[in-house]
Amino acid sequence: MPPRYTYWTILIDNKPTAFRARERDELVPTFVQLRRTNPDTVMKWFARGRLWDSPEQATWAARHLHGPAERRSRDWRPGGSHKDPRLQFKAKRRPRSAGRAKRRKP
């Protein structure tokens, strides 16, 4: 069984089939047989959830088409005021009063 996320696959009328293989050479005989009955048969590389013409095209796109990742601070939260919703449940520390500290020291 080829890896789940990167493989060659055969498409008939732009619809996927169950024919998959890691190496293109393994699918060529099947591809030739299918091409006899349906001229709209193509072989594509599947990677990262998309179909590509070749593995080289997929690797090129992975390097060049994605922009830099958005930088977010640690306080970023989706929606609203972008505050951590758990903060309201954390115990709040009160500053120690001067009188309380004096009572402890004899």
Backbone bond lengths (Angstrom), bond angles and torsions (degrees), N, CA, C in turn:
res aa  C-N    CA-C-N  psi(-1)  N-CA   C-N-CA  omega(-1)  CA-C   N-CA-C  phi
1 M - - - 1.459 - - 1.524 108.86 -
2 P 1.329 118.19 128.90 1.471 120.42 179.29 1.523 111.00 -70.85
3 P 1.317 116.96 163.54 1.468 118.63 176.13 1.530 110.80 -57.47
4 R 1.291 115.91 151.30 1.455 120.24 -174.33 1.513 114.13 -68.34
5 Y 1.311 117.60 -29.62 1.457 118.87 -167.55 1.520 114.61 -105.99
6 T 1.295 119.93 -15.30 1.456 121.26 178.34 1.523 109.29 -136.39
7 Y 1.339 115.65 119.99 1.459 119.64 -179.86 1.528 109.79 -166.78
8 W 1.305 115.26 163.05 1.462 122.14 170.95 1.516 107.64 -85.71
9 T 1.306 116.85 140.81 1.458 120.84 178.03 1.518 109.74 -139.11
10 I 1.316 116.09 156.57 1.458 121.84 178.60 1.528 108.18 -104.17
11 L 1.333 115.83 132.56 1.463 122.06 177.02 1.514 109.03 -113.03
12 I 1.317 116.38 134.22 1.462 121.79 175.16 1.520 106.74 -117.27
13 D 1.320 117.13 121.52 1.469 123.18 -175.94 1.533 111.24 54.99
14 N 1.315 116.26 40.31 1.471 124.27 -179.74 1.528 113.21 60.38
15 K 1.308 116.65 26.44 1.461 121.81 176.03 1.521 108.39 -120.50
16 P 1.329 118.10 138.13 1.463 120.22 -176.87 1.524 112.46 -69.36
17 T 1.309 114.27 153.04 1.467 121.59 175.83 1.526 107.65 -120.26
18 A 1.313 116.39 -179.11 1.463 120.90 179.32 1.524 112.03 -88.21
19 F 1.315 117.34 1.53 1.462 120.66 -178.39 1.521 109.50 -82.22
20 R 1.333 116.00 110.75 1.464 121.99 -179.07 1.512 109.65 -140.00
21 A 1.323 115.62 147.54 1.463 119.96 176.47 1.526 109.01 -160.00
22 R 1.310 115.41 153.32 1.460 121.04 178.07 1.525 110.98 -71.57
23 E 1.320 116.58 -38.75 1.467 121.90 -179.58 1.521 110.10 -103.97
24 R 1.302 116.73 138.15 1.468 122.32 -179.15 1.529 111.30 -63.50
25 D 1.321 117.10 -36.70 1.471 121.46 -177.50 1.522 112.77 -60.63
26 E 1.329 117.50 -27.51 1.460 120.43 179.59 1.530 111.79 -69.61
27 L 1.326 117.19 -27.92 1.468 120.58 -177.43 1.525 114.42 -94.67
28 V 1.307 118.22 -12.33 1.469 120.80 -174.66 1.540 112.38 -57.92
29 P 1.336 121.01 -46.82 1.477 118.59 179.23 1.531 112.86 -60.55
30 T 1.313 117.25 -40.76 1.465 120.74 178.22 1.519 110.37 -66.11
31 F 1.326 115.71 -41.42 1.458 121.21 179.35 1.533 111.30 -60.28
32 V 1.321 116.92 -43.13 1.468 121.36 179.60 1.531 110.62 -63.61
33 Q 1.317 117.21 -42.05 1.468 120.77 179.39 1.534 111.01 -64.84
34 L 1.324 116.64 -43.24 1.463 120.00 -179.93 1.526 111.55 -67.91
35 R 1.303 116.67 -31.87 1.462 121.95 -178.26 1.538 111.21 -67.12
36 R 1.331 116.42 -27.07 1.469 119.93 178.09 1.516 111.54 -62.66
37 T 1.336 116.91 -41.92 1.460 120.54 -175.57 1.525 112.85 -89.95
38 N 1.337 116.69 -26.59 1.456 119.65 -178.34 1.529 109.45 -137.05
39 P 1.325 117.12 108.55 1.473 119.25 -177.02 1.530 113.65 -69.89
40 D 1.325 118.30 -14.69 1.463 121.37 -179.79 1.534 110.94 -92.84
41 T 1.314 115.78 45.92 1.455 122.04 179.24 1.527 108.75 -108.16
42 V 1.333 116.14 130.20 1.466 120.82 179.96 1.525 109.37 -133.23
43 M 1.337 114.41 158.12 1.458 120.76 176.83 1.525 107.49 -115.00
44 K 1.339 116.53 127.80 1.461 121.80 -176.94 1.525 110.06 -130.28
45 W 1.331 115.09 159.20 1.460 123.48 176.55 1.522 108.03 -96.49
46 F 1.328 116.56 128.31 1.460 121.52 178.86 1.515 108.77 -105.85
47 A 1.342 116.04 123.11 1.465 121.11 177.25 1.521 108.64 -154.84
48 R 1.321 116.42 141.82 1.461 123.13 177.58 1.533 112.78 53.74
49 G 1.311 116.17 37.14 1.458 121.11 174.85 1.519 115.80 78.35
50 R 1.338 117.74 9.46 1.460 121.14 179.95 1.513 110.92 -133.81
51 L 1.338 115.05 160.92 1.461 120.90 176.26 1.522 109.02 -98.09
52 W 1.339 115.64 136.59 1.459 122.55 -179.57 1.523 108.84 -128.52
53 D 1.322 116.23 160.20 1.460 120.18 177.01 1.521 111.90 -73.54
54 S 1.331 117.40 -29.45 1.462 120.97 -179.49 1.534 109.32 -155.36
55 P 1.329 117.05 161.57 1.470 119.35 176.77 1.529 111.87 -63.92
56 E 1.325 116.67 -31.80 1.463 120.04 179.06 1.524 111.04 -64.19
57 Q 1.314 116.67 -38.71 1.458 120.57 178.39 1.531 110.42 -64.47
58 A 1.321 117.03 -39.26 1.462 120.47 179.37 1.525 111.32 -66.61
59 T 1.325 117.72 -41.95 1.469 119.60 179.50 1.524 111.25 -69.13
60 W 1.333 117.58 -36.80 1.459 119.85 176.89 1.525 110.66 -62.52
61 A 1.330 116.50 -44.21 1.466 121.07 -179.78 1.529 110.91 -64.30
62 A 1.323 116.96 -36.49 1.467 119.79 179.66 1.526 110.86 -64.18
63 R 1.314 117.14 -33.71 1.464 120.41 -178.23 1.518 113.02 -83.34
64 H 1.329 117.74 -34.85 1.461 120.26 -168.48 1.525 116.14 -108.81
65 L 1.301 119.73 -24.94 1.456 120.03 -172.91 1.521 114.19 -87.48
66 H 1.297 118.24 -22.01 1.459 120.03 -179.71 1.512 109.95 -87.54
67 G 1.311 116.14 131.11 1.457 121.04 176.64 1.521 109.39 -78.01
68 P 1.314 116.83 177.07 1.461 119.39 178.58 1.533 110.57 -65.62
69 A 1.297 115.30 147.24 1.461 120.81 -178.58 1.527 110.01 -66.55
70 E 1.304 116.43 146.60 1.458 121.47 179.40 1.527 109.07 -70.32
71 R 1.301 116.06 130.55 1.462 120.74 179.44 1.522 109.30 -87.08
72 R 1.302 115.60 129.25 1.461 120.51 179.25 1.523 108.43 -130.29
73 S 1.311 114.73 145.73 1.467 118.96 178.87 1.523 109.41 -78.93
74 R 1.319 115.67 172.83 1.466 119.55 -179.29 1.519 111.63 -68.10
75 D 1.334 117.59 -22.69 1.462 121.56 -177.12 1.520 113.43 -84.99
76 W 1.350 117.42 -3.27 1.449 119.72 -175.86 1.515 110.58 -69.83
77 R 1.303 114.94 132.83 1.463 122.09 174.56 1.521 107.36 -138.07
78 P 1.333 118.50 145.62 1.461 119.98 -178.96 1.526 112.11 -68.16
79 G 1.306 116.13 134.64 1.458 122.35 175.12 1.514 114.21 76.30
80 G 1.284 115.92 153.81 1.456 121.94 171.49 1.517 115.00 65.25
81 S 1.315 115.15 -138.03 1.464 120.92 -171.84 1.519 113.08 -86.41
82 H 1.297 118.41 -1.38 1.465 123.65 178.96 1.526 111.85 61.36
83 K 1.305 116.99 34.46 1.458 122.02 175.69 1.521 108.48 -105.00
84 D 1.305 115.76 152.85 1.457 120.88 179.10 1.525 108.73 -69.77
85 P 1.338 118.75 119.64 1.466 119.92 -177.76 1.525 113.09 -68.59
86 R 1.332 117.76 -15.80 1.458 120.12 -179.39 1.523 112.73 -80.24
87 L 1.334 116.98 -12.42 1.461 119.69 -177.06 1.517 112.89 -61.96
88 Q 1.319 118.17 -32.64 1.455 120.21 -177.73 1.530 112.45 -68.02
89 F 1.328 117.75 -20.18 1.453 120.71 -178.81 1.528 113.24 -95.18
90 K 1.308 116.95 -11.08 1.458 119.33 179.05 1.523 109.27 -75.11
91 A 1.321 115.91 144.11 1.464 120.91 179.70 1.525 109.57 -66.47
92 K 1.318 115.50 132.54 1.451 120.05 179.59 1.519 108.74 -89.96
93 R 1.318 115.52 132.98 1.459 119.86 178.69 1.518 109.58 -87.58
94 R 1.302 114.08 131.98 1.459 118.96 176.13 1.519 108.34 -96.80
95 P 1.307 116.92 144.21 1.460 117.87 176.29 1.524 110.28 -67.50
96 R 1.301 115.66 141.82 1.467 119.32 -179.53 1.521 109.97 -70.71
97 S 1.271 114.95 134.69 1.465 118.51 -179.94 1.522 109.50 -80.21
98 A 1.319 116.01 153.95 1.457 121.29 -178.39 1.519 111.18 -66.54
99 G 1.333 117.57 -34.87 1.458 120.60 -179.24 1.503 112.14 -68.23
100 R 1.291 117.50 -36.78 1.452 121.49 -179.85 1.532 110.62 -67.55
101 A 1.311 116.95 -39.96 1.456 120.96 179.52 1.518 111.21 -67.15
102 K 1.347 118.81 -32.93 1.465 122.06 -179.61 1.522 111.01 -69.47
103 R 1.337 116.24 -36.17 1.461 119.44 -178.37 1.515 111.85 -65.15
104 R 1.296 118.43 -30.80 1.462 121.13 -178.12 1.516 110.90 -73.31
105 K 1.299 118.91 -34.64 1.469 121.34 -178.04 1.527 110.01 -82.78
106 P 1.335 119.60 124.84 1.469 120.97 179.82 1.512 112.96 -80.76
